[in-house]
Amino acid sequence: MSNMVSAFFALFCFLLLQSSSCRGSKILVVPVDGSHWINMKIILEELHSRGHEITVLRSDKSWYIRSDSSIYTSINIPMLEDETDRDFYIEMIQDVMDRRSYPAFIRTFYQQHLLTSIIGDGHKMLAKLSAKMLEDAVLMKRLQDTKFDIILTDPALTFGVILGSYLKLPMVFNVRWINTGEGHFTMAPTPVSYVPISGSQLHDQMDFLERIKNMLHYLYGVYEQYVVINPAYTELFQKHFPPGTDLVSLELSADIWLFRADFVFEFPRPTMPNVVYIGGFQCKEAKPLPDDLEAFMESSGEHGVVVMSLGTLVSALPPGITEAIAAAFAQLPQKVIWRFEGEKPSSLGNNTRLVKWLPQKDLLGHPKTRVFIAHGGTNGMYEAIYHGVPVLGLPLLFDQFDNLLRLKVRGAARVMEVRSLTKDNFLEALKDLLENPSYRNNIQRLSRLHRDRPMSPMDTAIFWIEYVIRNKGAGHLKSAGFSLPWYSYFCLDVVVFIVVIIGAFIWGSVLVCRLLCCRKSNKKMKPE
């Protein structure tokens, strides 16, 4: 019996040591501020709880990434210019709304053109910042001497990718957006016949004209990458990296892409072995609300509550729009909680409560919540799916139009144009969502599918981060296609070779036939 106990204890210790073999690893984190940081911080909290030592590289003017934290050590880096303030996004909303007045086929191109100018200037700034970091001898020595085991970065901003490659660290991406669109378009085959390009606002069931539009968006993305973005880094790569290095090659060198997506939400498409899907990893069961909010929710009775929030970057809509929304809310039997900053609308009803901050996850998980009014940010969409709450979408910027389209196609959302919003059409859409059970049934079905998985998205993310640490990379999962020149990737050299062979065969056949015909003609002429 004692031998069995000893054997069991030895086995338990072995498993314990195996499970913790990479705990205490040193992780360098290069995040992106704003809502992206909300996602990254959740992963860092879990890594910290497992005993990893975390160092975060942050801007000295960061909005949300604190310099003092109990879960990580921070290293401040100076920004080259003043960071964009929030008013910039309010101005950009107006620019986008102006472009939304164009015909449906071309307005997405106008929106993309608006982003191109921002992308071009942004990458020039990021290239300068990256060069400044690599040339900071003190910073580089500190990072090299620390002997990090891995770098975890969000490639929506490129200096994490550049720094990780320069330090030759195994690299894990916490990713959805990269350079010109969704990360899939950089690292996986993308048949434009059924995979909608980022910003096209198309679904995967396209007719002929929509496929033309999709192809044009694809070509525009290629133009952005190789004409607008890549040249910004030419000098940097020539000075600090081997010949032939470009931004895409550095991005493709990442060992694991932790992709903030789930095909319950995304349209199915080709993918790659080193892509791990963690969509909705930030979602959790609802916690009890503060007493005042709980009392407000319960006071709604059988009618329930409508929750409205427009995310972390966008603080307010144009005044005329907010007045129309407030007037529509006032005619509802439901109570309304509205995350709002700015001057209180004059048409606000007694049933509506304005707050500067709200516990969004906990409100969406409350049994009294009936509808979620949102701008279409990825975090909010997954939280709505997780808790099974139908959505009324008011897309304003970036990927929000595409995100809301995905829910609309699945019958779980209504989407409105903010520029043409009135009290009447907003109220009609809201009542449709409240009174038509199909919306709730559809999103609750998505919720069941999203939750039905063998391992939680968070556990999946942590496993693969630690997998890269344990194995010092995951090079065996990278496709050989990443190292091929473009003409080999598309087999254009093979096509040219086959065309030449066929052409030579046809030319030779014609030449032989002509020779035979000439000989036959000569033989006929001799007897005569």
Secondary structure as the mmCIF struct_conf table of DSSP 4:
data_model
#
loop_
_struct_conf.conf_type_id
_struct_conf.id
_struct_conf.beg_label_comp_id
_struct_conf.beg_label_asym_id
_struct_conf.beg_label_seq_id
_struct_conf.end_label_comp_id
_struct_conf.end_label_asym_id
_struct_conf.end_label_seq_id
HELX_RH_AL_P HELX_RH_AL_P1 SER A 2 SER A 19
TURN_TY1_P TURN_TY1_P1 SER A 20 GLY A 24
STRN STRN1 LYS A 26 VAL A 30
BEND BEND1 ASP A 33 ASP A 33
TURN_TY1_P TURN_TY1_P2 GLY A 34 GLY A 34
HELX_RH_AL_P HELX_RH_AL_P2 SER A 35 SER A 49
TURN_TY1_P TURN_TY1_P3 ARG A 50 GLY A 51
STRN STRN2 GLU A 53 SER A 59
TURN_TY1_P TURN_TY1_P4 ASP A 60 LYS A 61
BEND BEND2 TRP A 63 TYR A 64
BEND BEND3 SER A 67 ASP A 68
BEND BEND4 SER A 70 ILE A 71
STRN STRN3 THR A 73 ILE A 77
BEND BEND5 LEU A 80 GLU A 81
HELX_LH_PP_P HELX_LH_PP_P1 ASP A 82 ASP A 85
HELX_RH_AL_P HELX_RH_AL_P3 ARG A 86 ARG A 99
TURN_TY1_P TURN_TY1_P5 ARG A 100 SER A 101
BEND BEND6 TYR A 102 TYR A 102
HELX_RH_AL_P HELX_RH_AL_P4 ALA A 104 LEU A 134
TURN_TY1_P TURN_TY1_P6 GLU A 135 GLU A 135
HELX_RH_AL_P HELX_RH_AL_P5 ALA A 137 THR A 146
TURN_TY1_P TURN_TY1_P7 LYS A 147 LYS A 147
BEND BEND7 ASP A 149 ASP A 149
STRN STRN4 ILE A 150 THR A 153
TURN_TY1_P TURN_TY1_P8 PRO A 155 ALA A 156
BEND BEND8 LEU A 157 LEU A 157
TURN_TY1_P TURN_TY1_P9 THR A 158 THR A 158
HELX_RH_AL_P HELX_RH_AL_P6 PHE A 159 TYR A 166
TURN_TY1_P TURN_TY1_P10 LEU A 167 LYS A 168
STRN STRN5 MET A 171 VAL A 175
BEND BEND9 ARG A 176 ARG A 176
STRN STRN6 TRP A 177 ILE A 178
TURN_TY1_P TURN_TY1_P11 ASN A 179 THR A 180
STRN STRN7 GLY A 181 GLU A 182
TURN_TY1_P TURN_TY1_P12 GLY A 183 GLY A 183
HELX_RH_AL_P HELX_RH_AL_P7 HIS A 184 MET A 187
BEND BEND10 ALA A 188 ALA A 188
TURN_TY1_P TURN_TY1_P13 VAL A 192 TYR A 194
BEND BEND11 VAL A 195 VAL A 195
HELX_LH_PP_P HELX_LH_PP_P2 PRO A 196 ILE A 197
TURN_TY1_P TURN_TY1_P14 SER A 198 GLY A 199
BEND BEND12 SER A 200 SER A 200
BEND BEND13 ASP A 204 GLN A 205
HELX_RH_AL_P HELX_RH_AL_P8 PHE A 208 TYR A 223
HELX_RH_PI_P HELX_RH_PI_P1 GLU A 224 ILE A 229
HELX_RH_3T_P HELX_RH_3T_P1 ASN A 230 TYR A 233
HELX_RH_AL_P HELX_RH_AL_P9 THR A 234 HIS A 240
BEND BEND14 PHE A 241 PHE A 241
TURN_TY1_P TURN_TY1_P15 PRO A 243 GLY A 244
HELX_RH_AL_P HELX_RH_AL_P10 LEU A 247 LEU A 252
TURN_TY1_P TURN_TY1_P16 SER A 253 SER A 253
BEND BEND15 ASP A 255 ASP A 255
STRN STRN8 ILE A 256 PHE A 259
TURN_TY1_P TURN_TY1_P17 PHE A 263 PHE A 265
BEND BEND16 GLU A 266 GLU A 266
HELX_LH_PP_P HELX_LH_PP_P3 PHE A 267 PRO A 268
TURN_TY1_P TURN_TY1_P18 PRO A 273 ASN A 274
STRN STRN9 VAL A 275 TYR A 277
TURN_TY1_P TURN_TY1_P19 GLY A 279 GLN A 282
HELX_LH_PP_P HELX_LH_PP_P4 GLU A 285 PRO A 290
HELX_RH_AL_P HELX_RH_AL_P11 ASP A 291 GLU A 298
TURN_TY1_P TURN_TY1_P20 SER A 299 SER A 300
HELX_RH_3T_P HELX_RH_3T_P2 GLY A 301 HIS A 303
STRN STRN10 VAL A 305 SER A 309
TURN_TY1_P TURN_TY1_P21 GLY A 311 LEU A 313
HELX_RH_AL_P HELX_RH_AL_P12 PRO A 319 ALA A 330
TURN_TY1_P TURN_TY1_P22 GLN A 331 GLN A 331
BEND BEND17 PRO A 333 GLN A 334
STRN STRN11 LYS A 335 ARG A 339
BEND BEND18 GLY A 342 GLU A 343
HELX_LH_PP_P HELX_LH_PP_P5 LYS A 344 PRO A 345
TURN_TY1_P TURN_TY1_P23 SER A 346 SER A 347
TURN_TY1_P TURN_TY1_P24 ASN A 350 ASN A 351
STRN STRN12 THR A 352 VAL A 355
BEND BEND19 LYS A 356 LYS A 356
HELX_RH_AL_P HELX_RH_AL_P13 GLN A 360 LEU A 364
TURN_TY1_P TURN_TY1_P25 GLY A 365 GLY A 365
BEND BEND20 HIS A 366 HIS A 366
TURN_TY1_P TURN_TY1_P26 PRO A 367 LYS A 368
STRN STRN13 THR A 369 ALA A 374
HELX_RH_AL_P HELX_RH_AL_P14 THR A 378 HIS A 387
TURN_TY1_P TURN_TY1_P27 GLY A 388 GLY A 388
STRN STRN14 VAL A 391 GLY A 393
BEND BEND21 LEU A 397 LEU A 397
TURN_TY1_P TURN_TY1_P28 PHE A 398 ASP A 399
HELX_RH_AL_P HELX_RH_AL_P15 GLN A 400 VAL A 409
TURN_TY1_P TURN_TY1_P29 ARG A 410 GLY A 411
BEND BEND22 ALA A 412 ALA A 412
STRN STRN15 ALA A 413 VAL A 415
HELX_RH_3T_P HELX_RH_3T_P3 VAL A 418 SER A 420
HELX_RH_AL_P HELX_RH_AL_P16 LYS A 423 GLU A 435
HELX_RH_AL_P HELX_RH_AL_P17 PRO A 437 ARG A 451
BEND BEND23 PRO A 454 MET A 455
HELX_RH_AL_P HELX_RH_AL_P18 PRO A 457 ASN A 471
TURN_TY1_P TURN_TY1_P30 LYS A 472 LYS A 472
HELX_RH_3T_P HELX_RH_3T_P4 GLY A 475 LEU A 477
BEND BEND24 LYS A 478 LYS A 478
HELX_RH_3T_P HELX_RH_3T_P5 ALA A 480 SER A 483
BEND BEND25 LEU A 484 LEU A 484
HELX_RH_AL_P HELX_RH_AL_P19 TRP A 486 TYR A 489
TURN_TY1_P TURN_TY1_P31 PHE A 490 CYS A 491
HELX_RH_AL_P HELX_RH_AL_P20 LEU A 492 MET A 525
TURN_TY1_P TURN_TY1_P32 LYS A 526 PRO A 527
#
